[in-house]
Amino acid sequence: MMITLSLLLNIAVLVPVTGSIIGNAGWVEAAYGPPSPARGIVLAVYLAILAGSAALLWKPVPAMVAALLLVQIAYKLMTPFTVGTLANPVVLSNLAIAAFHAVTVTLIFQRTAP
């Protein structure tokens, strides 16, 4: 159940975020900065996570889900340090999502432990 919820959370967050970045919505510049190569790289990472989440929702392989979520947890926990603030809404949402995914990864590891 948590695997499905984590993957759906990724999709629910990333569809509007990637669409907004692509469409250069008004809020995007405040959260991600002006159009730049760096913002394009972030978009590419988000699209890869979105595609991976959709594929794993269709065929959930727990080890693959854990790998995807662990990478997300790592980068999301780094964002307060790389951005330099907790005041950015992307940083705050990253931390909340990392906490949710950490529960999922813990449950995956508990289920697959020998």
Secondary structure, 3 states (H helix, E strand, C coil): CHHHHHHHHHHHHHHHHHHHHHCCCHHHHHHHCCCCHHHHHHHHHHHHHHHHHHHHHHCCCHHHHHHHHHHHHHHHHHHHHHHCCCCCHHHHHHHHHHHHHHHHHHHHHHHHCC
